[in-house]
Amino acid sequence: MRHRLLSRVAERIYWLGRYMERADNTARLISVNANMLMDMPGRVALGWRPLIDITGSEALFDLLYGESSERNVCRFLTCDARHSSAITSAISAARENARTVRETMPGPTFEHVNDLHLFAHAALGPNLSRIKRHAALEGISSRVQRLEGFLSQNMLHGAPWQLLRLGSRIERADMTTRIIDVRSNDLLPPGLDLAPFREIQWRSVLGSLNARQSYQGIVGAPVTRPLVLEFLFREPGLPRSYAYCLNAIRRHIRSLPRHEAPLRACDQAAGFLASSDLGTLDRDSLHRFLDECQVQLGQLHESITETWFRVPEDTVQPAPAQGEMPFGNNGFAPREATLPKPEGSPR
């Protein structure tokens, strides 16, 4: 039996996975930051700016808002249509990708994504109270996880499934490095007797990755910077650790045709992690290490794009026959016809 898939369809499935993971990660990040601020003493002004730094949106946020208040940051990250990675924007993009690849998914998939889209746009707004915002973010995370569970149990684990999970795991690995990069700085100001609160800081790092209970089960006490970093980078059984994500990415890549170049990029990232001595990294060297991790993830994404999604400008993939999904044994959609420039990327 042949399994064939158009490159443009493959790319949209990949980005569906990334957008859904991005919406869930951002929702969790906001909730954890709010909880941490409530646990800290009032004289410590940690604020909301680190969330902008984590998402890498400093330039756009400063252009649109300037002041890093709770209201501005939450609006920017949840429902500002001018921000392409806001929760509502990511979910809208996921919905559009899901709409265009409905034939590759189980029947109710689009209904689940559409329900998430309607809920997010109805529940999120610029002037929500903290209670309503928390409820809305919990609702988004639960719906994303429900969709992931539905697809895991009902979707054929062929090429579309592997692409969906590949996109999700790359997005997750990227967010893990960003959270560690920003949160690993010493967030508590010097000169104050705040030693009892440093464990709260590192608990918030674990909470940002939904890893508190896992850490207690594997590592136990105390919750300290070196132990947390080692756990989040290298724990093979933690679904949000960097090592776990790279291992999952490697499995998904190996299941796809013509995987040699993306596999080399993934192995390079894994080798860099294995050769690094995390215990010797101070704040500056850790920042450089994480920068290199993010560069390697970007190179991995580019290799995936070049291998499976990018079509030469003078070619376009032929339309499939009725009921056929063109994914051949030698790669995504043979590039046979010489026709006008193809449609652009769904991003």
NORFEN-V63098 format. One record per run of one state. SS is the DSSP state (H for helix, E for strand, - for the rest). FROM is the first residue (numbers start at 1). TO is the last residue. Records with the same first field share a line. If there is no record, write none. Layout:
BEGIN
SS=FROM-TO + FROM-TO
END
This chain:
BEGIN
-=1-3 + 5-6 + 40-48 + 56-57 + 65-69 + 79-86 + 101-101 + 105-108 + 124-129 + 155-158 + 184-194 + 209-211 + 219-224 + 235-241 + 255-259 + 275-277 + 281-282 + 310-325 + 329-330 + 333-347
E=4-4 + 326-328 + 331-332
H=7-39 + 49-55 + 58-64 + 70-78 + 87-100 + 102-104 + 109-123 + 130-154 + 159-183 + 195-208 + 212-218 + 225-234 + 242-254 + 260-274 + 278-280 + 283-309
END
